[in-house]
Amino acid sequence: MTNAGLDVAVHERAELGEGPTWDPATGRLIWVDIVSARVHTYDPVTGRRTVMVTEQHVGAAKPRAGGGLVVNLRDGIGLYDPDGAFSWLVHDPEPGRRGNDAAVAPDGAFWAGTMRDDGAETGGSLARVAAGGEVTTVLPVVACSNGIGWSPDERLMYFIDTPTRRIDVFDFDGEHAVNRRPFATVEEGAGFPDGLAVDAEGAVWVALWDGAAVRRYTADGALDRVVGLPVQRPTACAFGGEDLRDLYISSARVGLDAPHPLSGSLLVLPGAGRGMPGTAFAG
């Protein structure tokens, strides 16, 4: 286990920091604090930060092709225009349920997960949301929908339902995910898999909630690297920076009696690998 070179990108006391995403159009990292209903941005060149408060818990925020953001909120999928104007793309409130992690597929569709506030094992789902707002339910029964990502050749999709302790993989044809099977399993005592990122070599990086680490699994599912962290609850990771070689890691302090001083901060491991360019939401 190593954490050589680990640094703090943003000192923050986020309750449930999540979903770091690099936006190449603006040269900024986007991330959220779910329970505090905040969307953060960070420019690693200038150090400039912004914070936008949403009206609801926000599970994920991703860039849109025309500017602005698509957000996975408590009651559905929302759109922010570049001028800050808000509209609902999908409004589907269900008491006790909220949006959680999400990702944009290579074709520009938004894959959005949900979960129950009480953590019920059958209360969440995973859906594909097209640019026009058409919703296709992919997985109707999920406990805690988390990490989503695609292989460099776009033929595989990875997905995490956190309580299962597994990273699963699907065959992907550009629109449909089929043939779900285990890719890797996190053993008892090592924490729970949360958010993930896929690098340019096809390896999968996974943040381990209650595991104080990020792991890298090779494309064949073999554990390749473990990065120890000072925070107990890392939540997700993403490559960013001009050359996509820096791994940014979000973290949480929610539920901890004695959180580490850096819990809730955005960490960075410079030169961790080489990421893949992301896709903006087409809607």
Secondary structure, DSSP 8 states (H G I E B T S, - for coil): -B-TT-EEEE----SBEEEEEEETTTTEEEEEETTTTEEEEE-TTT--EEEEE-SS-EEEEEEBTTSSEEEEETTEEEEE-TTS-EEEEEE---TTEEEEEEEE-TTS-EEEEEEETT--TTSEEEEEE-TT--EEEEEEEESBEEEEEE-TTSSEEEEEEGGGTEEEEEEE-SS-EEEEEEEEE--TTS-EEEEEEEBTTS-EEEEEETTTEEEEE-TTS-EEEEEE-SSS-EEEEEEETTTT-EEEEEEB-TT-SS--TTTT-EEEETT---B-----B--
